[in-house]
């Protein structure tokens, strides 16, 4: 039941001009810094991920709003498009991520535990993106220039105050939703209802509330939820037939006999999920592929929470990977004509490498992230 309400929360927030207001405020705050608009885009992507968790909407919103600004001030096309695609996919790992909810349900892991476990990897990913942009801007200032003084309004504490006013409402909603789970005040289902009500309150505060907004958000929620549960029904039928015909035993025997034992299983599993993520959505992978893998992980003594986070990080990378990454197509659909597909492909490569670096750190140093292996 948490899935429909979190989807509803994201759909309502999409219609409140939240992304536009956040980008304007962050642009004023960081605009004087080299690469400041790109850093602002990453931070806004983080807030949108924590508020809505809708990848496609985040990429499209930032592509429409921030890409023209970066191009206007002569940002490198590859950097601009890479930043937007990468920050737009943060909703895959930063709570309340829909994929974490689905993985928790499929794998029998408490969703609250997955949300807690995803915070540090998500923060590491955001930090890696920002550091890359700042280093890039330092060595290539012409490719990520600071905004001219004429483009930045306000001085002193005024930009900070505007940024605070823009950040405070979605941040409050995020704290209410996640805090209620982390401190045991509410279950994920109850916190999703808090998020839905909170999204309506934000729409009222932003002056965007109307019955049309509620109707459109509800209709979109029904469509997405129906799709998710239709796939769930089909995947359940497939799993039952697959199990009845002995398919599970074959997969289990194959994966258990891989060289390297745990490591062999994990590496092969991650490669399979990464490749499948190029072609099919995370919902299908969660309902069809994951049920075949997690029982083997459990037999091998692998921490299922850790395994779920690895899967989520992997699927996030697949959203970015050319030539079939979904985020690439989302951005190309709203990008100006001068942005070529090759610009987007080249732009995301550094961010894919950063994702692989963070994913590798979770694999090699699980204890740092609070996992056992």
C-alpha positions as CSV (number, residue, x, y, z in Angstrom):
1,X,0.0,0.0,0.0
2,X,3.0,2.4,0.4
3,X,3.6,2.4,-3.4
4,X,0.5,4.2,-4.5
5,X,0.8,6.9,-1.9
6,X,4.4,7.6,-2.6
7,X,3.6,7.8,-6.3
8,X,0.8,10.2,-5.5
9,X,3.1,12.3,-3.4
10,X,5.5,12.6,-6.3
11,X,2.8,13.3,-8.8
12,X,1.4,16.2,-6.7
13,X,4.8,17.7,-6.1
14,X,5.6,17.6,-9.9
15,X,2.8,20.1,-10.4
16,X,3.9,22.6,-7.7
17,X,6.8,24.2,-9.6
18,X,9.0,22.8,-6.9
19,X,11.9,22.1,-9.2
20,X,11.8,25.6,-10.7
21,X,11.8,27.3,-7.4
22,X,14.6,25.2,-6.0
23,X,16.8,25.7,-9.1
24,X,16.2,29.5,-8.9
25,X,17.1,29.7,-5.3
26,X,20.1,27.4,-5.6
27,X,21.3,29.3,-8.6
28,X,21.4,32.5,-6.6
29,X,23.3,30.8,-3.8
30,X,26.0,29.0,-5.9
31,X,25.9,31.0,-9.1
32,X,29.1,33.0,-8.2
33,X,31.0,29.7,-7.9
34,X,32.6,28.0,-11.0
35,X,30.3,25.1,-11.8
36,X,27.7,26.6,-9.5
37,X,24.7,26.0,-11.7
38,X,25.8,22.4,-12.2
39,X,26.2,22.0,-8.4
40,X,22.8,23.5,-7.9
41,X,21.3,21.0,-10.4
42,X,22.8,18.1,-8.4
43,X,21.4,19.5,-5.1
44,X,18.0,20.0,-6.6
45,X,18.1,16.5,-8.0
46,X,18.8,15.3,-4.5
47,X,15.9,17.2,-3.0
48,X,13.5,16.1,-5.8
49,X,14.6,12.5,-5.3
50,X,13.9,12.7,-1.5
51,X,10.6,14.5,-2.2
52,X,9.2,12.7,-5.3
53,X,11.4,9.7,-6.2
54,X,10.2,10.0,-9.8
55,X,13.2,9.7,-12.1
56,X,11.6,10.7,-15.4
57,X,9.9,13.7,-14.1
58,X,13.2,14.9,-12.4
59,X,15.2,14.6,-15.6
60,X,12.6,16.3,-17.7
61,X,12.1,19.2,-15.2
62,X,15.8,19.9,-14.8
63,X,16.3,19.5,-18.6
64,X,13.6,22.1,-19.3
65,X,14.7,24.6,-16.5
66,X,18.5,24.3,-15.9
67,X,19.8,23.1,-19.3
68,X,19.0,26.3,-21.2
69,X,20.6,28.3,-18.3
70,X,23.8,26.3,-18.5
71,X,24.0,26.5,-22.3
72,X,23.3,30.3,-22.1
73,X,26.4,30.8,-19.9
74,X,28.6,28.6,-22.1
75,X,28.7,25.4,-20.0
76,X,30.2,22.5,-21.8
77,X,27.3,20.5,-23.4
78,X,28.6,17.2,-22.2
79,X,29.0,18.4,-18.6
80,X,25.5,20.0,-18.6
81,X,23.7,17.0,-20.0
82,X,25.7,14.5,-17.8
83,X,24.8,16.5,-14.6
84,X,21.1,16.5,-15.4
85,X,20.9,12.8,-16.3
86,X,22.9,11.8,-13.2
87,X,21.2,13.9,-10.7
88,X,17.8,13.0,-12.1
89,X,18.4,9.3,-11.4
90,X,19.1,9.9,-7.7
91,X,15.5,9.0,-7.0
92,X,16.5,5.3,-7.6
93,X,18.6,5.2,-4.4
94,X,17.6,8.1,-2.2
95,X,14.5,7.4,0.0
96,X,11.6,7.2,-0.4
97,X,12.7,5.3,-3.5
98,X,10.0,3.2,-5.1
99,X,12.5,0.6,-6.1
100,X,13.5,0.1,-2.5
101,X,9.9,-0.4,-1.5
102,X,9.5,-3.1,-4.2
103,X,12.8,-4.8,-3.3
104,X,11.8,-4.8,0.4
105,X,8.5,-6.4,-0.4
106,X,10.0,-9.0,-2.8
107,X,12.9,-9.9,-0.6
108,X,11.1,-9.8,2.8
109,X,13.4,-7.0,4.1
110,X,11.8,-4.2,6.2
111,X,11.5,-1.1,4.0
112,X,12.6,1.1,6.9
113,X,15.9,-0.8,7.0
114,X,16.4,-0.3,3.3
115,X,15.7,3.4,3.6
116,X,18.2,3.8,6.4
117,X,20.8,1.7,4.5
118,X,20.4,3.8,1.4
119,X,21.1,7.2,3.1
120,X,24.9,6.9,3.2
121,X,25.4,5.4,-0.3
122,X,23.1,8.2,-1.6
123,X,25.0,10.9,0.2
124,X,28.3,9.4,-1.1
125,X,27.0,9.5,-4.6
126,X,25.8,13.1,-4.3
127,X,29.2,14.1,-2.8
128,X,31.1,12.4,-5.6
129,X,29.1,14.2,-8.3
130,X,29.6,17.6,-6.6
131,X,33.4,17.0,-6.2
132,X,33.7,16.0,-9.8
133,X,31.9,19.1,-11.0
134,X,34.1,21.4,-8.8
135,X,37.3,19.7,-9.9
136,X,36.2,19.9,-13.6
137,X,35.4,23.6,-13.2
138,X,38.7,24.3,-11.5
139,X,40.7,22.8,-14.4
140,X,38.4,23.9,-17.2
141,X,36.9,27.2,-16.0
142,X,35.7,28.1,-19.5
143,X,33.6,24.9,-19.6
144,X,31.8,25.6,-16.3
145,X,32.0,29.4,-15.6
146,X,30.6,31.3,-12.7
147,X,27.5,33.4,-13.5
148,X,28.2,37.1,-14.2
149,X,27.2,39.5,-11.5
150,X,24.4,40.8,-13.7
151,X,22.8,37.4,-13.6
152,X,22.9,36.9,-9.9
153,X,20.4,39.0,-7.9
154,X,20.9,39.6,-4.2
155,X,23.9,39.8,-2.0
156,X,24.9,38.9,1.5
157,X,22.4,36.9,3.4
158,X,19.6,37.4,0.8
159,X,20.5,34.5,-1.4
160,X,20.8,32.3,1.7
161,X,17.4,33.3,2.9
162,X,15.8,32.7,-0.5
163,X,17.5,29.3,-0.7
164,X,16.2,28.5,2.9
165,X,12.7,29.4,2.0
166,X,12.8,27.2,-1.1
167,X,14.4,24.3,0.6
168,X,12.5,24.3,3.9
169,X,9.1,23.0,2.7
170,X,10.3,19.9,0.8
171,X,13.0,19.3,3.5
172,X,10.3,19.4,6.1
173,X,8.2,16.9,4.1
174,X,11.3,14.6,3.7
175,X,12.0,14.7,7.4
176,X,8.4,14.0,8.3
177,X,8.2,11.0,5.9
178,X,11.6,9.4,6.6
179,X,11.8,10.5,10.3
180,X,8.5,8.9,11.1
181,X,9.9,5.6,9.7
182,X,13.3,5.8,11.2
183,X,12.1,6.6,14.7
184,X,9.3,4.0,14.7
185,X,6.5,6.5,14.8
186,X,4.9,5.1,11.6
187,X,5.2,2.2,9.3
188,X,6.2,2.8,5.7
189,X,2.5,2.6,4.6
190,X,1.5,5.2,7.2
191,X,4.4,7.5,6.3
192,X,3.4,7.3,2.7
193,X,0.0,8.7,3.7
194,X,1.8,11.5,5.6
195,X,3.7,12.2,2.4
196,X,0.5,12.3,0.3
197,X,-1.1,14.8,2.7
198,X,2.1,16.8,3.0
199,X,2.4,17.1,-0.8
200,X,-1.2,18.5,-0.9
201,X,-0.2,21.0,1.9
202,X,2.9,22.1,-0.2
203,X,0.7,22.5,-3.2
204,X,-1.5,24.9,-1.2
205,X,1.5,26.8,0.1
206,X,2.9,27.2,-3.4
207,X,-0.5,28.4,-4.7
208,X,-0.7,25.5,-7.1
209,X,-3.6,23.6,-5.4
210,X,-6.7,22.9,-7.4
211,X,-9.1,19.9,-7.8
212,X,-7.6,19.6,-11.3
213,X,-4.2,19.0,-9.9
214,X,-5.6,16.4,-7.5
215,X,-7.5,14.7,-10.3
216,X,-4.5,14.6,-12.6
217,X,-2.2,13.3,-9.9
218,X,-4.7,10.7,-8.9
219,X,-5.2,9.5,-12.5
220,X,-1.5,9.3,-13.0
221,X,-1.1,7.4,-9.8
222,X,-3.8,4.9,-10.8
223,X,-2.1,4.3,-14.1
224,X,1.4,3.7,-12.7
225,X,0.1,1.6,-9.8
226,X,-2.0,-0.5,-12.1
227,X,1.0,-1.1,-14.3
228,X,3.1,-2.1,-11.3
229,X,0.6,-4.6,-9.9
230,X,-0.2,-6.0,-13.4
231,X,3.5,-6.8,-13.7
232,X,3.4,-8.2,-10.2
233,X,0.6,-10.6,-11.1
234,X,2.3,-11.7,-14.3
235,X,5.6,-12.1,-12.5
236,X,4.0,-14.2,-9.7
237,X,2.5,-16.5,-12.3
238,X,5.9,-16.8,-14.1
239,X,7.6,-17.5,-10.8
240,X,5.1,-20.3,-9.9
241,X,5.5,-22.0,-13.3
242,X,9.3,-21.5,-13.3
243,X,9.5,-23.1,-9.8
244,X,7.0,-25.9,-10.7
245,X,9.1,-26.9,-13.7
246,X,12.3,-27.0,-11.8
247,X,13.8,-23.8,-13.0
248,X,14.7,-22.5,-9.6
249,X,16.8,-25.6,-8.8
250,X,18.7,-25.2,-12.1
251,X,19.4,-21.5,-11.4
252,X,20.4,-22.3,-7.8
253,X,22.7,-25.1,-8.8
254,X,24.3,-22.9,-11.5
255,X,24.9,-19.9,-9.2
256,X,26.0,-21.9,-6.2
257,X,28.7,-23.6,-8.2
258,X,30.3,-20.4,-9.6
259,X,34.0,-19.8,-8.9
260,X,34.6,-17.4,-6.1
261,X,31.5,-18.5,-4.1
262,X,29.9,-15.4,-2.7
263,X,32.0,-13.0,-4.8
264,X,31.4,-15.0,-8.0
265,X,27.6,-14.9,-7.3
266,X,27.5,-11.2,-6.5
267,X,29.6,-10.2,-9.6
268,X,27.6,-12.3,-12.0
269,X,24.3,-11.1,-10.4
270,X,25.3,-7.5,-10.7
271,X,26.4,-7.9,-14.4
272,X,23.1,-9.6,-15.3
273,X,21.0,-6.9,-13.6
274,X,23.1,-4.1,-15.2
275,X,22.6,-5.6,-18.7
276,X,18.9,-6.3,-18.2
277,X,18.5,-2.7,-16.9
278,X,19.4,-1.4,-20.4
279,X,16.3,-3.0,-21.9
280,X,13.6,-3.5,-19.2
281,X,12.3,-1.4,-16.4
282,X,13.2,-1.8,-12.7
283,X,9.7,-3.1,-11.9
284,X,10.1,-6.1,-14.1
285,X,13.6,-6.8,-12.8
286,X,12.3,-6.5,-9.2
287,X,9.5,-8.9,-9.7
288,X,11.0,-11.4,-12.1
289,X,14.8,-11.5,-11.7
290,X,15.3,-10.6,-8.0
291,X,13.1,-13.5,-6.7
292,X,15.4,-15.9,-8.5
293,X,18.6,-14.4,-7.0
294,X,17.8,-13.4,-3.4
295,X,17.1,-17.0,-2.1
296,X,20.6,-17.9,-3.3
297,X,22.1,-14.9,-1.6
298,X,20.4,-15.9,1.6
299,X,21.8,-19.5,1.3
300,X,25.2,-18.0,0.8
301,X,24.8,-16.0,4.0
302,X,24.8,-12.6,2.2
303,X,23.2,-9.7,4.0
304,X,19.9,-9.2,2.1
305,X,19.8,-5.4,3.0
306,X,23.3,-5.0,1.5
307,X,22.3,-7.1,-1.6
308,X,19.2,-4.9,-2.1
309,X,21.2,-1.7,-2.0
310,X,23.7,-3.1,-4.5
311,X,20.8,-4.0,-6.8
312,X,19.3,-0.5,-6.4
313,X,22.7,1.2,-7.1
314,X,23.2,-1.1,-10.1
315,X,19.8,-0.2,-11.6
316,X,20.5,3.5,-11.1
317,X,23.6,3.1,-13.2
318,X,21.7,1.2,-15.9
319,X,19.4,4.2,-16.2
320,X,22.4,6.2,-17.3
321,X,24.3,3.7,-19.4
322,X,24.3,4.3,-23.2
323,X,22.8,3.5,-25.6
324,X,19.6,2.4,-23.9
325,X,19.6,4.3,-20.6
326,X,16.1,5.6,-19.9
327,X,17.4,9.0,-18.6
328,X,19.2,9.6,-21.8
329,X,16.0,9.5,-23.8
330,X,14.1,11.6,-21.2
331,X,16.6,14.4,-21.6
332,X,17.0,14.1,-25.4
333,X,13.2,14.6,-25.6
334,X,13.3,18.0,-24.0
335,X,16.8,19.2,-25.0
336,X,17.4,22.0,-27.5
337,X,18.2,21.0,-31.1
338,X,21.9,21.8,-30.7
339,X,22.3,19.0,-28.1
340,X,23.3,15.8,-30.0
341,X,22.7,12.3,-28.7
342,X,26.5,11.9,-28.6
343,X,26.8,14.9,-26.3
344,X,24.5,13.1,-23.8
345,X,26.2,9.8,-24.2
346,X,29.7,11.3,-23.6
347,X,28.4,13.5,-20.8
348,X,27.1,10.6,-18.6
349,X,30.3,8.5,-18.8
350,X,32.1,10.2,-15.9
351,X,29.0,9.9,-13.8
352,X,28.7,6.2,-14.6
353,X,32.3,5.7,-13.5
354,X,31.6,7.6,-10.3
355,X,28.6,5.4,-9.7
356,X,30.7,2.3,-10.3
357,X,33.3,3.7,-7.9
358,X,30.7,4.1,-5.1
359,X,29.2,0.7,-5.9
360,X,32.6,-0.8,-5.7
361,X,33.2,0.8,-2.3
362,X,30.0,-0.7,-1.0
363,X,31.2,-4.1,-2.3
364,X,34.7,-3.9,-0.9
365,X,34.0,-2.0,2.3
366,X,30.5,-3.1,3.4
367,X,31.4,-2.5,7.1
368,X,31.9,1.2,6.4
369,X,28.2,1.4,5.2
370,X,27.0,-0.6,8.2
371,X,26.6,-4.0,6.4
372,X,27.9,-7.4,7.2
373,X,29.4,-9.8,4.6
